[in-house]
Amino acid sequence: MLLLKVFAGLLGLVAMVLGAGALATLVITWRVEARHPPQGPFVPVPGGRLASIEAGPNPSTRGTVVLLHGASANASDPMEGIGRRLAADGFRVIAFDRPGSGWSDRLGGADMAEPAAQAHAIAAALARLGIGPAIVLGHSWSGALATALALDHPERVAGLVLAAPVAMPYPRMGTVPWYYRLALWPPMTWLLGHTVATPVALYYLPRAGGAVFRPQEAPPGYLDRSRATLVVRPGSIVANLQDLAGLPAALEAQAPRYAGLTVPTLVISGDADAAVPVNRQAVPLAAAIRDARLVLLPGIGHMLQYVAVDALVHEVERFADGITAREPVAP
């Protein structure tokens, strides 16, 4: 009888915690979306629509740069870091929220976790906008997305700039913590996503946002400028976990094709990047892509689009001067 009472008490406590979490999730989601509404046009694509942010002249005599953000982020992250500088220098710049991130629809559920699937959606959006071939800049997770776009939709890509990229295979074991895998079990995904995941993610976000900049410091106001809190909403949390969990297998299939890439490619990373070590990603990636140019920035960490803006802008402009990025092409 005593054990039954203890068990009933524990269930009651769990129910109270989950109930409080559910209410907190509703309030946090409402406040985040009110603070960070969509900034640019939505682009219809098969299965839904992608959100975008645009800057710079249209048309541009310098060409178009397409920005693709990393994990746990959205289009504002690269746009506020480097995009507006490139726009001020005369480029047309368009940044997309990847499917399931920011204000973009997930489009295909868990199947949309593969870089190739997201590349198909980005290509459809570019075709809809009449953009291409363009310079495609992919940061971190989107190193895989940008290369997938060049592999499967070369007519949209004039050149690749892979910034602190994740695009080479890496071991599956240990890359995704056990609690991520538990959270992706469908019943648990729904339960956690609508109760405790959002308030917990919001609590840890400032710490995580600072850690990814090491050894540099995050610039003042970074979380607000980048609209980072959009990632704590239930749908975005699930999409982000799916993207991270599915990446190792996707790269095992994608990487053998890199030798066939023919577009001009710049791989640029900070040599002090602890999040994505260059000897595991940038260096072998540059070696795998024919004629790719590798630039390593001394002492710079993962967020080079904020902490090494001048160097990154210089390299992008030098890269753009060496290629022809004409637009539009027939959709």
N, C-alpha and C positions, 0 to 999 in steps of 0.2 A: 504493500500500500504506500509506503514511504517513497519507494522508487517511482511509482506512478505519479505521485504528487510532484516529485522533483522533475520528472519528465514533462509533466503538464506545465510546470512553471517555466522550464526552459523553452518550450514551444511558445508559451505566451510572450516571453522575452524576445524571442526571434521574430514573432509576429509584430511586436511593437517596433523593433528596429527596422524591419522591412517596411512597415507602414510609414514610419518617419522618413525613411529613405525615399519612398515613392513620392511623398509630398515634397521633400526637398528637391527631387529630380524635376518635378513639374515647375517649381518656382525657379530653380537655376536655369532650366532650359528657356523659360519665358524671358528671364532677365538677359541671358546671353544673346538670344535672338533679337531682343529689342535694342540691345546695345550695338550689335553688329549685323545690321540688315544687309541684303545683297547690294553690292557696289556697282555692278555692271550688268550688261545684258545677259539673258539666258539664251542658250543656243539649242534649238531642238535637234535631237539625235534619236536614232532608233531606241525605243524603250523609255524615253523620258527627255530630260534636258540637262545640259551642263551650264554651270554658272561661270562667268568670266569677269575679268577686270581689264580694261583697255587704257592705254596711255600713249601719248605721242601722236605725231601727224599721221593722217590716213587720207590719201596714200603717202608713203614715205620714199624719198629718193635713196635712203640708206638701206631699205628693206625692213623685214619684219622679224622680230625675235619672239618666240613662243616660250613662255616660262612654265615649267612643270615642277611642282613642289614635292617635298619628301613626306615621310610618314609623320603622323600627328600634326599636320599642318593644313594649310589651304592656300589659295592663290595670293593672298596678301603677303605671305611670308617672302617669296622671291620678289614680288612687285615692290614692296616697301624697302627691301634690302638693296636691290640693284635695278629693278625695272624702271623706276621713275628717273634714275640717272641716265639710263639708256634712252628713255623717251626724250629727256632734255637735250640729249646729243643728236636727236633727229631720227631715231628708230621708231617704227610703230611697234608697240609692245602689247602683247596679249597674254594674260596669265589665266589658266583654267583651275577651278576646283576639280580635283580628280574625282571620279565617280564615287559617291558616298562621303566625300569630304566637303567641308564648307557648305555651300548651298546647292551642290550638284546632287541629282538623284543617283542612287546606287545602280540603277539600270538593270543589272542582272543578278543581284543577290551575291551569294558566295562565289559564283562563277566569275564575277567581275574582279576578283582578287588578283587574277593573273595579269602581269604587265601587258601581254598581247591583247587581252580583252579590253583593257583600258586604252591601249593604243588604237584599237579599232574605233572606240568612241571618240577619242581626240581627233582622229583622222576624219571622222564623219563631221565633227564640228568645224574643222578647218575647211573641209569641202563646202559646207553650208555657208561659211563666211567668204569663200573664194580666196583662201590664203594658201600659198604654197607655190614653189618651194620656199621654205623659211628656215632661219636658224633656230634650232630647238635646243634650249638649255634645260637640262634636267639635273636637279639637285638630289643627292642622297638616294632614297628609294626610286626616284624618278630617273636615275641613271639607267635602271632596267627598263623603265617605260620609254625613255627617249630612244634607246637602242632598239627596242621592239618596234617603235614607230618607224625608224629608218629601215629596219629589216622587212617589215610587212607593208609599208606605205611609203616607199622611197620618193614617190612623186610629190610628197608634202615636205620633204626635208632637203634643204640645201646644204646643211652642215650641222654637226652635233657639237655642243659644248656640254661636257659631262663634268659637273662640279661636285667634288667629294662624292663620287658615284658609288652606288652599290649595284654591280652588274655581273660580277663573277660568282661562280658557285661557292658556297661555303657549307660546312657541316650542318645537317639538320638537327642533330642531337644537341640539346643545350641552348639552341638559339632562341627558342620560345619557352619561357618558364612553364612549369606544370599548371600553374593557376591560369595562364592564358588558355592552355588547351582545355582545362575544365570550363572556363568561361565560354568557350566556343561550342560546348555541348548544347544543342538547341534548347532543351528545357531550362538549363542554367543560364544560357544567354538571355532569354526573355526575362527570367527572374531578376538576375543581377542588373541587366540593362535598364530595367524600369524601377529599380529600388536603390541599391547602394553604390553602383558603379560611378554614377555621375558625381555625387558629393565627394567620394573618395578621390576621383580623378581631379576634381577642382582643387582639393586640398593639396595634392602633390604636384600640381602643374607648375607653380613657381620654382620649386626645387628642380624639376625635370627640365624646365626651360633654361635654368641657369647652367645645369650640368652639361647640356649639349654644346655650350659655347667654349668649354675649357680647352686650352689654358687661358683664353680670353674671358672677359666678363660680358654678360649680356648688356646691350646698350639700354639706357633709361627708357622706360615705356615700351620695351620690346613686346611684351605680351599683349598690350592693347593695340599697338601698331599692326601686329601680325594677326590680330583677331584670333589668338591662340585658343581662347576659351570655347570657340565653336567645336573643338574636338571632344569636349566633355559631354555633349548631348548623346543620348542613347544610341541613335543610329550611326553616328560618327565613330563612337567607341567600337561598336561591332565591326564596322567596315575597316577600321584601322587594325584591329586584331586579325581579321581575315587576311588583310594585305601582308602583314608581317609573318603570319603563320604559313602562308602559301608561297612566299617568295623563294625559299631554298629550292623546292622542287621545280618551280618555274625557271629558275636560272640554270639548273642542270640541263634542261631541254633547250634553252635559248643560247647559252654561251658557245656551243660548238659552231654556231652560225656566224659568229663575229668575223671570222676570216673572210667572209664574203661581202662585208660592208665596203662600199666604195665611196661613200660621202666623206668629205673632209671632216676630220674629227680632232677636237681639242679635249684632252683630259687634264683637269686642273684640280689640285687638292692642296690642303695644308699638310706639311710633313709632321705636324704635331697633332693630327686628328686622332683622338683616342676612340671616338665613336665608330669610325670607319678607317682603320689603319691602312695607310697607302700601300704597304708591302703586300697586303692581302687583296686589295681592290684596284686602286688607281694604276699602280705600276704594271701588274699583269694584264689589266684591261687595255692599257695603251699598247702593250706588246701584242695583244691578240687582234687588234684592229689595224689593218694595213695602213701605213703612213700616218698613224695617229701621232699627234704631238703631245708630249707630257710636260706639264708645268707643275712644279712643286714649290709652294710658297713657304719659306722658312719660318718656323715658329707659329704657324697659323693652325687653328683647330677646324672643327667641322663646319662652322657657320661662316664660311668665307664671304658669303654674299652680304654680311653685315660688318665683319671685322677686317676685311681686306677688300673693301669696295673699289678703291682706286685701282688696285692691281687687277681685280677681276674685270672691271670695265675696260681697262687698257687691253687686256688679253682678248676680250670679246670684240672690241673694235678692230684690233689687229687681225683677228680671225675673219671678221666680216669683210675687211678690205681685201682679203685674199680670195674671196669666193664671190660668185654671182648669185644673188637671191632675188630672182624676178617673180613678180606676182601680178595679177592672179593667173591661175591655170584653170582649165575647164573642170568643174566639179565632177 
